[in-house]
């Protein structure tokens, strides 16, 4: 995403200073018109009575100041902006009015009081001429007074506009959301998710609009608006009010934040169906709230696989986020070697999973200043059961890393037990204690009194989000279950993977080399290059499933382990083969990745040219795939980049396994193109609808339709109305009773059928005997 363009502070202050100088000059000119005589002849026109260029210049500068001020503020509230504009225009009107009317007095009109009354009338909106003793004053009308009148009218209409917008804010928000260029939507808000809004708002680019969709208008709505969100009210009990919103066609990110995961999945189904009707986007970032860590892991694994590529899905939950915050706080000390987790709950499992994921990421890339990961000791009577649960999770996920040291003590975490465990260590200051049971506050306080230098964390449901860093006794801190991360935003797994891959790449660069804009640490990386890294990871998800016929869902059946030693020294195609990708799939993915990379760069204004010049957006690899294929160096670089990305994802725990097999299309058919819509009946008895221009294909007494563009890609003429099948497809055995959404409508698969998938993702069922005649398996090479 492009970064939101904020005004440079120096530019803003320079333009503001220029505006103030111009106003001061006009005010001085109102008091002493002879000042202009001291200007060079070419500039004496500026400020003369009736000078429209002067008015145009000053008004343009003031508008520029307003725009820069508005864009420098992340909180773009129309009502707040209107009051800011009024607060600036009222004194401007008063200064210019008073300086213009300062000489308007005579024997019957006091010198100070009369100008002040005329100025007050002007500020209230009186823009007519002011008379003193039967004559218009001032005469001729100075430019400063004309500018003051414009400012007075602008103040009135700005105030009225702010009142109208405030009264109809919901309608205005809905209108702006419907016509937004890019929408990040948060569906559902409560006390837990409210803190995420500002963090999400900070991630938007200049084209992005944050929309909060909620069912209740309360104080949270007003706070959300103050954080930069547009609020759209719907009736969640009436699904049509949710799916009928026009904003879905411009959706770029989606957060489903209801406390009940079943409600979130219901919303996801409704929104997914709507998107299928109004948009054709793939791999939209999706965050679904699921507090239960095991439910979250199972659903996350499920989303990695399957044929629905609409979402790049991840999960956020209170236990996962809280576990991450606690471990971040403990590891920030840099000296903790062991963490005692007292009590067993969902937070216990989340702490084990988080530490294991950190170990996996450390195996991939360890920052030079990173503190060592601590060991984890579970202390509770049923601690062994929870440790076995965690080991089962590791086996199902197939973690390559040996993981951190996690052990269990099957005793209640009483004060005597903890004193013994802590005393067995070398130094209490290298230990930390987390109490996950809300009833253990007394035990935590007693330990804190005995070990004032040891970090101790006690669960307290009454602790507010911002209070978890307050140390009560010694280093005792209370914490609550929260959804907002320390960074203030939710990072999905793909964002984190993109960041780690980039950080490891940067660490391999020779320090003596001059670093380009794409070779700096992630925190310094321009948003364009961050977006390129995110694109690369998300595109890999799509390619592996749609082109290579793999699934990312390896829960319960992890692929064979691969080590760095096995991969070292191999050519890119050999590395891809070890990961389960045949030559055809590898080259197809390399082409798809190169073309997607080119689209991203060109969409952001880059062009082909030599030599490469990032400052001018010129790149020497922005060429068609045909050029890459004809150049061995470019082709090897493209395949090497693909292998590196997939190997990095595999090291980070995102591994795929084949689910679709590759087949070549064989045999001949009779076919004719029909000019009118028509219908035909599938093997399952469903009525299928073909459009005008579709082809009627006949074989063995059966007739079915094929869309014109697909037909011409997959058949070639042999003469006499006969056509030879060509090309490759992916296929897998169908599940009995499975419904396959074909281009012509839904079709049910019977036992023994195969589901075939074409090059553009279209699918259809084929009976087993027909499949054997029409397709021949391609063995990996």
C-alpha positions in Angstrom: 0.0 0.0 0.0 1.1 3.5 -0.7 1.9 5.5 2.4 -0.5 8.2 3.4 1.1 11.5 2.3 1.5 13.8 5.2 2.7 17.3 4.9 6.3 18.1 5.6 6.5 20.2 8.8 9.0 22.6 7.2 6.7 23.1 4.2 3.7 23.6 6.4 5.4 26.2 8.6 6.8 28.0 5.6 3.4 28.3 3.9 1.8 29.3 7.2 4.5 31.9 7.7 3.9 33.3 4.2 0.2 33.5 4.9 0.7 35.4 8.1 3.2 37.8 6.4 0.7 38.5 3.7 -2.1 39.2 6.2 0.2 41.4 8.3 1.1 43.4 5.1 -2.5 43.8 4.1 -3.4 45.0 7.7 -0.5 47.5 7.7 -1.6 48.6 4.2 -5.1 49.2 5.5 -3.7 51.5 8.2 -1.2 53.3 6.0 -1.9 52.9 2.2 1.3 54.8 1.4 3.4 51.8 2.3 3.0 50.4 -1.2 4.9 53.4 -2.6 8.0 51.9 -1.1 7.7 48.7 -3.2 9.4 48.3 -6.5 7.2 49.5 -9.4 6.6 46.0 -10.6 5.1 45.0 -7.2 3.0 48.1 -6.3 -0.1 46.5 -7.7 -0.1 44.0 -4.8 -2.5 45.3 -2.2 -4.0 48.1 -4.1 -7.8 48.6 -3.7 -9.8 46.4 -6.1 -6.7 44.2 -7.0 -8.3 40.8 -7.7 -4.8 39.1 -8.2 -4.0 40.1 -4.7 -7.2 38.5 -3.4 -6.5 35.4 -5.5 -2.9 35.0 -4.2 -3.8 35.4 -0.5 -6.9 33.1 -0.7 -4.8 30.5 -2.5 -2.1 30.6 0.2 -4.7 30.3 3.0 -6.3 27.3 1.3 -2.9 25.8 0.9 -2.3 26.3 4.7 -5.6 24.6 5.4 -4.9 21.6 3.2 -1.5 21.1 4.6 -2.8 21.3 8.2 -5.6 18.9 7.4 -3.3 16.4 5.8 -0.8 16.5 8.6 -3.5 15.3 11.0 -4.3 11.6 10.9 -7.6 12.4 12.5 -9.7 13.6 9.5 -12.9 14.5 11.2 -15.1 16.9 9.2 -16.7 18.4 12.3 -13.4 19.0 14.0 -11.9 20.5 10.9 -14.8 22.9 10.6 -14.2 24.2 14.1 -10.4 24.5 13.4 -11.1 26.6 10.3 -13.6 28.8 12.2 -11.1 29.3 15.0 -8.5 30.6 12.4 -10.9 32.7 10.3 -12.5 34.6 13.1 -9.3 36.4 14.3 -8.2 36.9 10.7 -11.5 38.7 10.0 -11.2 40.7 13.2 -7.6 41.8 12.5 -8.2 42.8 8.9 -11.6 44.4 9.8 -10.2 46.5 12.6 -7.3 47.7 10.6 -9.6 48.7 7.7 -12.1 50.5 9.9 -9.4 52.1 12.2 -9.7 55.5 10.4 -13.6 55.5 10.4 -14.5 58.1 13.0 -15.4 61.7 13.4 -16.6 64.2 16.0 -19.8 62.2 16.5 -18.3 58.7 16.3 -15.6 57.9 18.9 -12.2 56.9 17.4 -11.8 53.4 19.0 -15.4 52.4 19.8 -16.7 53.0 16.2 -14.0 50.8 14.4 -14.6 48.1 17.0 -18.4 48.1 16.4 -17.9 48.0 12.7 -15.5 45.1 13.1 -18.0 43.2 15.4 -20.7 43.7 12.7 -18.3 42.3 10.1 -17.4 39.2 12.2 -21.1 38.5 12.7 -21.5 38.4 8.9 -22.3 42.0 8.0 -20.6 42.5 4.7 -22.3 45.7 3.6 -20.6 49.2 3.4 -20.1 51.1 6.7 -21.0 54.8 6.8 -19.7 57.5 9.0 -21.3 61.0 8.8 -23.1 60.1 5.5 -20.0 58.8 3.7 -18.8 55.3 3.0 -15.8 54.3 5.1 -13.2 53.3 4.2 -13.2 54.6 0.7 -11.9 53.2 -1.6 -12.4 49.7 -0.1 -9.0 48.2 0.7 -8.2 44.6 -0.3 -7.8 43.6 3.4 -11.5 44.5 4.0 -12.5 42.4 1.0 -10.5 39.5 2.3 -12.1 40.0 5.8 -15.6 39.8 4.2 -14.7 36.6 2.4 -13.3 35.2 5.6 -16.5 36.2 7.5 -18.8 34.5 4.9 -16.5 31.4 4.9 -16.8 31.2 8.7 -20.6 31.3 8.5 -20.9 28.6 5.8 -18.2 26.4 7.4 -20.0 26.5 10.7 -23.3 25.6 9.0 -21.6 22.8 7.1 -20.1 21.4 10.3 -23.5 21.4 12.0 -25.2 19.7 9.1 -22.4 17.1 8.8 -22.6 16.5 12.6 -26.4 16.1 12.5 -26.3 13.6 9.6 -22.9 12.0 10.4 -24.1 8.4 10.0 -25.4 9.1 6.5 -22.3 11.0 5.6 -20.1 8.1 6.9 -22.1 5.6 4.9 -21.8 7.7 1.7 -18.1 8.2 2.1 -17.6 4.5 2.8 -19.6 3.5 -0.3 -17.6 5.7 -2.6 -14.2 5.0 -1.0 -11.4 3.9 -3.3 -10.1 1.3 -0.9 -11.9 0.0 2.2 -10.5 -1.6 5.3 -13.5 -2.9 7.2 -13.8 -3.9 10.8 -17.1 -5.7 11.5 -18.1 -5.7 15.2 -16.7 -3.7 18.1 -16.6 -4.2 21.8 -14.4 -3.2 24.7 -11.7 -5.6 23.6 -11.5 -4.7 19.9 -12.0 -0.9 20.4 -8.3 -0.5 21.2 -7.4 -1.9 17.7 -9.1 0.8 15.7 -6.4 3.4 16.0 -3.7 0.9 15.2 -5.4 -0.3 12.1 -6.1 3.3 11.0 -2.3 4.0 11.1 -1.7 1.3 8.5 -3.9 2.9 5.9 -2.4 4.5 2.8 -3.7 7.8 1.4 -6.4 6.1 -0.7 -7.6 3.9 2.2 -10.7 4.4 4.3 -11.3 2.7 7.6 -14.9 1.6 8.0 -16.3 0.3 11.3 -19.5 -1.7 10.7 -21.4 -2.1 14.0 -25.0 -2.7 15.1 -25.2 -0.2 18.0 -24.8 3.6 18.2 -23.1 4.2 21.5 -20.0 6.0 23.0 -17.7 3.6 21.1 -19.0 4.9 17.8 -18.0 8.5 18.7 -14.6 7.3 19.9 -14.1 5.3 16.7 -14.8 8.4 14.7 -12.3 10.4 16.7 -9.7 7.7 15.8 -10.4 8.2 12.1 -13.0 5.6 11.3 -16.2 5.9 9.2 -19.0 4.3 11.1 -21.7 2.4 9.3 -24.7 1.1 11.3 -26.4 -2.1 10.3 -28.8 -4.5 11.8 -26.9 -7.8 12.3 -30.2 -9.6 12.9 -31.1 -8.8 9.3 -28.2 -10.1 7.1 -29.4 -8.1 4.0 -28.3 -4.9 5.7 -24.8 -6.2 5.9 -24.4 -7.7 2.5 -26.2 -4.8 0.7 -23.5 -2.3 1.5 -21.8 -0.9 -1.7 -18.4 -0.8 0.1 -17.7 -4.5 -0.5 -16.7 -4.0 -4.1 -13.8 -1.8 -2.9 -12.8 -4.1 0.0 -9.0 -4.4 0.6 -8.8 -5.8 4.1 -11.4 -7.3 6.5 -11.4 -7.7 10.3 -14.2 -9.8 11.8 -14.2 -9.0 15.6 -17.3 -10.5 17.2 -16.4 -12.3 20.5 -18.3 -15.4 19.2 -16.3 -17.1 16.5 -19.5 -18.7 15.1 -20.9 -15.2 14.4 -17.6 -14.2 12.7 -17.8 -17.3 10.4 -21.4 -16.5 9.6 -20.4 -13.0 8.6 -17.5 -14.3 6.6 -19.9 -16.6 4.6 -22.3 -13.7 3.9 -19.5 -11.3 2.9 -17.8 -14.0 0.8 -21.0 -14.7 -1.2 -21.4 -11.0 -1.8 -17.8 -10.6 -3.0 -18.3 -13.4 -5.4 -21.1 -11.3 -7.0 -19.5 -7.8 -7.0 -15.7 -8.4 -7.1 -13.2 -10.9 -8.3 -10.3 -10.3 -5.9 -8.0 -13.0 -4.5 -6.0 -13.3 -1.3 -7.6 -10.4 0.5 -6.1 -10.0 4.0 -8.5 -11.3 6.5 -8.3 -11.3 10.3 -10.9 -13.3 12.3 -11.2 -13.1 16.0 -11.0 -16.5 17.8 -10.0 -16.4 21.4 -9.6 -20.1 22.0 -6.0 -20.9 20.9 -6.7 -24.4 19.8 -9.8 -23.4 17.8 -7.7 -20.7 16.2 -4.9 -23.0 15.2 -7.3 -25.6 13.7 -9.2 -22.9 11.7 -5.9 -21.2 10.6 -4.6 -24.6 9.3 -7.9 -25.2 7.5 -7.7 -21.8 5.7 -4.2 -22.6 4.5 -5.7 -25.3 2.2 -8.7 -25.7 0.0 -9.8 -24.1 -3.3 -11.2 -20.9 -1.9 -8.4 -18.4 -2.6 -10.4 -15.3 -1.9 -8.8 -14.8 1.5 -5.3 -14.7 3.0 -6.7 -15.5 6.4 -5.3 -15.4 9.9 -6.6 -15.4 13.4 -6.3 -13.0 16.4 -7.4 -13.9 19.9 -7.1 -12.5 23.4 -5.0 -15.4 24.7 -2.5 -15.3 21.7 -2.1 -11.6 21.9 -1.7 -11.5 25.7 0.8 -14.3 25.5 2.9 -12.4 23.0 2.8 -9.2 25.1 3.9 -11.1 28.2 6.8 -12.8 26.5 7.8 -9.5 24.8 7.9 -7.8 28.2 9.9 -10.6 29.9 12.4 -10.8 27.0 12.9 -7.1 26.9 14.9 -7.4 30.2 17.6 -9.4 28.2 18.5 -11.6 31.2 15.5 -13.9 31.8 16.5 -17.6 31.4 13.4 -19.3 32.7 9.7 -18.5 33.0 7.5 -20.3 35.4 3.9 -20.5 34.2 1.7 -21.0 37.3 -1.7 -22.5 36.6 -3.2 -24.1 33.5 -5.6 -22.4 31.2 -5.9 -21.4 27.5 -3.3 -18.8 28.2 -0.9 -21.6 29.2 -1.3 -23.3 25.8 -0.9 -19.9 24.1 2.3 -19.2 25.9 3.8 -22.6 24.8 2.7 -22.0 21.2 4.0 -18.5 21.1 7.4 -19.5 22.4 7.6 -22.4 20.0 6.8 -20.1 17.1 9.5 -17.7 18.2 12.0 -20.6 18.3 11.0 -21.5 14.7 11.5 -18.0 13.6 14.9 -17.8 15.4 16.0 -20.8 13.5 15.2 -18.9 10.3 16.6 -15.5 11.4 18.0 -14.3 14.7 18.5 -10.5 15.0 22.0 -9.6 16.1 20.7 -7.9 19.3 18.1 -10.6 20.2 18.0 -12.0 23.7 18.1 -15.8 24.1 14.7 -17.4 24.3 13.9 -18.5 27.9 12.9 -22.0 29.0 9.3 -22.5 30.1 8.2 -24.5 33.2 4.5 -25.3 33.7 3.6 -25.5 37.4 0.2 -27.1 38.3 -1.1 -30.5 39.2 -2.3 -31.2 35.6 0.8 -29.5 34.0 1.8 -32.8 32.4 -1.5 -33.0 30.6 -1.1 -29.5 29.1 2.5 -30.3 28.1 1.3 -33.4 26.3 -1.4 -31.3 24.6 1.3 -28.9 23.4 3.5 -31.7 22.1 0.5 -33.1 20.2 0.0 -29.7 18.6 3.7 -29.6 17.6 3.4 -33.1 16.0 0.3 -32.2 14.1 1.8 -29.0 12.8 5.0 -30.7 12.0 7.4 -28.1 13.4 10.9 -28.5 12.1 12.5 -26.7 15.0 13.5 -28.5 18.1 11.7 -25.7 19.9 12.4 -24.1 23.3 12.8 -26.1 26.5 9.4 -26.7 28.0 8.9 -28.9 31.1 6.2 -29.5 33.7 6.1 -29.7 37.4 3.0 -31.6 38.7 2.5 -29.6 41.9 0.2 -26.8 42.9 2.0 -23.4 42.5 2.0 -22.6 46.2 4.5 -20.3 47.8 6.6 -23.1 49.3 6.7 -24.9 45.9 7.7 -21.7 44.0 10.3 -20.8 46.6 11.9 -24.2 46.1 11.8 -24.0 42.3 13.2 -20.5 42.3 15.9 -21.3 44.8 17.0 -24.3 42.6 18.0 -21.7 39.9 21.2 -19.9 39.8 19.8 -16.4 40.2 16.2 -15.3 40.9 16.8 -12.2 38.7 17.1 -14.5 35.7 13.6 -15.9 36.3 10.1 -14.6 35.8 6.7 -15.9 36.9 3.4 -15.7 35.2 0.2 -16.5 37.1 -2.6 -17.4 34.7 -5.1 -18.0 37.5 -7.0 -14.9 38.7 -7.3 -16.4 42.2 -3.5 -16.4 42.6 -3.1 -12.7 43.3 -2.1 -13.3 47.0 0.6 -15.9 46.0 2.0 -13.4 43.4 2.2 -10.6 46.0 3.9 -12.8 48.5 6.5 -13.9 46.0 7.0 -10.3 44.8 7.8 -9.3 48.4 10.4 -12.0 48.7 12.0 -11.5 45.2 11.7 -7.7 44.5 14.0 -8.0 41.4 12.1 -10.8 39.7 9.4 -10.0 37.2 6.0 -11.4 38.3 2.8 -11.1 36.3 -0.6 -11.7 37.9 -3.9 -12.0 36.1 -6.4 -9.3 37.0 -9.7 -9.0 35.1 -10.1 -5.5 36.5 -6.9 -4.1 35.1 -7.4 -1.8 32.2 -5.4 -2.1 29.0 -3.0 0.7 29.9 -2.3 -0.5 33.4 -0.4 -3.7 32.7 3.0 -1.9 32.8 2.5 -0.5 36.4 4.6 -2.3 39.0 2.7 -2.6 42.3 5.1 -4.3 44.7 8.7 -5.0 43.7 8.3 -6.0 40.0 4.8 -7.3 40.4 2.6 -6.3 37.5 -1.1 -6.9 36.8 -2.2 -7.8 33.3 -5.5 -8.5 31.6 -6.5 -10.3 28.4 -6.2 -7.9 25.6 -6.4 -7.8 21.8 -4.1 -4.9 21.0 -0.4 -5.6 20.4 2.4 -3.5 21.7 2.9 -2.2 18.2 -0.8 -1.0 18.2 -1.8 -3.1 15.2 -2.6 -6.7 14.3 0.1 -8.3 12.1 -1.1 -11.4 10.2 1.1 -14.4 9.6 1.9 -13.3 6.1 3.0 -9.8 7.1 5.3 -11.3 9.7 6.7 -13.8 7.2 7.4 -11.0 4.7 9.2 -9.0 7.4 11.3 -11.9 8.5 12.3 -12.9 5.0 13.3 -9.3 4.3 15.3 -8.9 7.5 17.2 -12.1 6.8 18.0 -10.9 3.3 19.3 -7.6 4.6 21.5 -9.4 7.1 23.3 -11.2 4.2 24.3 -7.9 2.5 28.0 -7.0 2.8 28.2 -4.0 5.1 30.7 -2.4 2.8 28.2 -2.3 -0.1 26.1 0.8 -0.8 22.6 0.0 0.2 19.7 0.9 -2.0 16.2 1.8 -0.9 15.1 -1.9 -1.0 18.1 -3.1 1.2 17.4 -1.3 4.5 15.8 -2.8 7.6 12.1 -3.2 7.6 11.4 -0.2 9.9 13.2 2.1 7.4 11.9 0.4 4.3 9.7 2.6 2.1 6.1 1.4 1.9 6.4 0.5 -1.8 9.0 -2.1 -1.0 7.1 -3.4 2.0 4.1 -3.9 -0.3 6.3 -5.8 -2.8 7.4 -8.2 0.0 3.8 -8.7 1.1 2.8 -9.3 -2.5 5.5 -11.9 -3.0 4.4 -13.9 0.0 0.6 -13.7 -0.8 1.2 -14.6 -4.4 3.2 -17.6 -3.3 0.0 -18.8 -1.4 -2.0 -18.5 -4.6 0.5 -20.1 -6.9 1.2 -23.1 -4.8 -2.5 -24.0 -4.6 -3.8 -22.9 -8.0 -0.8 -23.7 -10.2 1.1 -26.5 -8.4 -2.0 -28.2 -7.0 -0.7 -28.3 -3.4 -2.5 -27.5 -0.2 -1.1 -25.5 2.7 -3.3 -27.5 5.1 -0.8 -30.0 6.5 -2.4 -30.3 9.9 -2.1 -34.0 10.9 -0.2 -35.0 7.8 3.0 -32.8 7.7 5.3 -33.3 4.7 8.7 -34.9 4.9 11.2 -32.8 6.8 13.9 -31.1 4.8 17.1 -29.7 6.2 19.3 -26.9 5.1 22.1 -29.4 4.4 19.9 -31.2 1.9 19.0 -28.0 0.1 22.5 -26.5 0.1 24.3 -26.7 -3.2 21.3 -27.8 -5.3 20.1 -25.9 -8.3 16.8 -24.0 -7.9 14.8 -26.6 -9.9 16.3 -29.4 -7.8 15.3 -27.5 -4.6 11.8 -27.1 -5.9 11.6 -30.8 -6.8 12.6 -31.7 -3.2 9.7 -29.6 -2.0 7.3 -31.5 -4.3 7.1 -29.3 -7.3 7.6 -30.8 -10.8 9.4 -29.0 -13.6 6.2 -27.8 -15.3 4.7 -26.4 -12.1 7.9 -24.7 -11.1 8.2 -22.9 -14.4 4.5 -22.0 -14.4 4.9 -20.5 -10.9 8.1 -18.7 -11.9 6.2 -17.1 -14.8 3.2 -16.2 -12.7 5.4 -14.6 -10.1 7.4 -12.6 -12.6 4.2 -11.3 -14.3 2.6 -10.4 -10.9 5.8 -8.6 -9.9 5.8 -6.7 -13.2 2.1 -5.7 -12.7 2.9 -4.4 -9.2 5.8 -2.3 -10.3 4.1 -0.9 -13.4 1.0 -0.1 -11.4 3.2 2.0 -9.2 4.7 4.0 -12.1 7.9 2.0 -12.8 9.2 1.5 -16.4 11.7 -0.6 -18.2 15.2 0.8 -18.7 18.9 0.3 -18.3 20.7 0.8 -16.1 18.4 0.3 -13.2 17.6 3.5 -11.3 15.3 3.2 -8.3 15.2 7.0 -7.8 13.7 7.4 -11.3 11.5 4.2 -11.1 13.5 2.5 -13.8 14.1 -1.3 -13.7 16.0 -3.5 -16.1 13.9 -6.6 -15.4 10.5 -5.2 -16.3 10.3 -7.3 -19.4 7.8 -9.8 -20.8 8.2 -13.5 -19.8 9.2 -14.4 -23.3 12.3 -12.2 -22.8 13.0 -13.9 -19.5 12.7 -17.4 -21.1 15.2 -16.5 -23.8 17.8 -15.2 -21.4 19.4 -17.9 -19.2 20.5 -15.5 -16.6 17.1 -13.9 -16.2 15.4 -17.3 -16.2 17.7 -18.7 -13.5 17.2 -15.6 -11.4 13.4 -15.9 -11.6 13.4 -19.6 -10.7 16.0 -19.0 -7.9 13.8 -16.3 -6.4 10.8 -18.6 -6.5 12.7 -21.4 -4.8 14.0 -19.0 -2.2 10.6 -17.7 -1.3 9.0 -21.2 -1.0 12.0 -22.5 1.0 11.8 -19.5 3.4 8.1 -20.1 3.9 8.8 -23.8 4.6 11.4 -22.9 7.2 8.9 -20.6 8.9 6.4 -23.4 9.2 4.3 -22.8 6.1 4.7 -26.0 4.1 2.6 -27.5 1.4 1.9 -31.0 0.2 0.4 -32.1 -3.2 -3.3 -32.6 -3.3 -3.9 -32.2 -7.0 -2.1 -34.4 -9.6 -1.0 -33.2 -13.0 -2.7 -34.8 -16.1 -2.4 -34.2 -19.8 -5.6 -33.9 -21.9 -5.9 -36.6 -24.6 -8.4 -37.8 -27.2 -10.6 -36.1 -29.8 -14.1 -34.8 -29.7 -16.7 -33.3 -32.0 -17.6 -29.6 -31.3 -19.6 -26.7 -32.7 -20.0 -23.2 -31.5 -23.6 -22.1 -30.8 -24.7 -18.5 -31.1 -27.6 -18.6 -28.6 -27.8 -19.7 -24.9 -28.8 -23.3 -24.3 -29.0 -25.9 -21.5 -27.7 -29.4 -20.9 -28.0 -32.0 -18.2 -25.0 -33.1 -16.1 -24.3 -36.7 -15.0 -25.7 -35.8 -11.6 -29.0 -34.6 -13.1 -28.4 -30.9 -12.7 -29.5 -28.5 -15.5 -26.5 -26.6 -16.7 -26.7 -23.3 -18.6 -24.4 -22.4 -21.5 -24.1 -18.8 -22.8 -24.2 -17.5 -26.4 -20.9 -18.3 -28.0 -20.1 -21.4 -25.9 -19.1 -24.6 -27.6 -21.2 -27.8 -27.6 -18.7 -30.7 -27.2 -19.8 -34.2 -28.0 -18.2 -37.5 -27.1 -19.6 -41.0 -26.7 -23.1 -39.8 -27.0 -22.8 -37.1 -24.4 -22.9 -33.3 -24.9 -21.6 -30.6 -22.6 -20.6 -26.9 -22.9 -17.2 -25.2 -22.8 -16.8 -21.5 -22.7 -15.3 -20.0 -25.9 -12.0 -18.7 -24.4 -11.4 -21.9 -22.5 -12.3 -24.1 -25.5 -9.7 -22.3 -27.8 -7.0 -22.7 -25.1 -7.7 -26.4 -24.6 -8.6 -27.8 -28.0 -7.0 -27.6 -31.4 -8.7 -28.5 -34.7 -7.9 -31.7 -36.6 -10.4 -31.3 -39.5 -13.9 -32.5 -40.3 -15.4 -30.9 -37.1 -13.0 -32.9 -34.9 -10.9 -31.3 -32.1 -7.9 -32.6 -30.3 -7.6 -32.0 -26.6 -4.4 -30.3 -25.5 -2.8 -28.7 -22.4 -2.6 -29.8 -18.8 -5.1 -29.9 -15.9 -5.0 -30.6 -12.2 -7.2 -33.3 -10.8 -8.0 -35.1 -7.6 -10.4 -37.8 -6.5 -13.8 -36.3 -5.6 -15.5 -36.7 -2.2 -18.8 -38.6 -2.6 -21.6 -36.1 -2.7 -19.3 -33.2 -3.1 -20.8 -30.1 -4.8 -18.5 -28.6 -7.4 -19.3 -25.0 -8.5 -18.7 -25.2 -12.2 -18.9 -22.3 -14.6 -22.3 -23.5 -15.7 -23.7 -24.1 -12.2 -23.3 -26.5 -9.3 -22.8 -30.2 -10.0 -22.7 -33.1 -7.5 -19.8 -35.6 -7.7 -20.5 -39.3 -7.2 -18.3 -41.9 -5.7 -15.4 -42.7 -8.1 -15.6 -39.3 -9.8 -12.7 -36.9 -10.3 -12.7 -33.2 -9.8 -10.7 -31.5 -12.7 -9.4 -28.0 -12.5 -8.4 -25.9 -15.5 -5.7 -23.3 -15.9 -7.9 -20.4 -14.8 -9.2 -22.2 -11.7 -12.5 -23.5 -13.2 -13.6 -26.9 -11.9 -15.9 -29.7 -13.0 -16.5 -33.3 -12.0 -15.8 -36.2 -14.4 -16.9 -39.8 -13.9 -14.1 -42.2 -13.3 -14.3 -44.2 -16.5 -14.4 -41.0 -18.7 -11.6 -39.5 -16.7 -9.4 -42.5 -17.5 -10.0 -42.1 -21.2 -9.6 -38.3 -21.4 -6.6 -37.7 -19.2 -3.1 -39.2 -18.7 -1.1 -38.6 -15.6 2.1 -36.7 -15.9 4.9 -38.0 -13.8 7.1 -35.5 -12.0 10.5 -35.0 -13.6 
